[in-house]
């Protein structure tokens, strides 16, 4: 989905460069999720059980739109 790609790109461009190593590792873990699971998290239909992933998903969803 294009909208989900935009969310991930926005995070990558605005937040990832200033993130600490733990947050960067959590973002990489987000990118490794199966598409249906990732879509569920980003569309807020599911909640991740792993705290680092949940934290990054929350950051992604709360970034201001350009």
C-alpha positions, 0 to 999 in steps of 0.5 A: 500500500502506498500509504504505508510506504509513505509512513515508513519513508517519513520515519526513515527520513525524519526520525531514523537519522537521529534514533539511537541504536536500539531504536534503529534495530527496532525499526529494522525488526519492523521492516522484517515483519511479514506484510500482513502483520506490518499492515495490521500494526500500521492500520492499528488493527493489531498491536505488537507484543514486542515493546521495541517494535510497539515503540517504533510503530507508535513513533511512525504513526505519530509523525506529523504529515509533511 
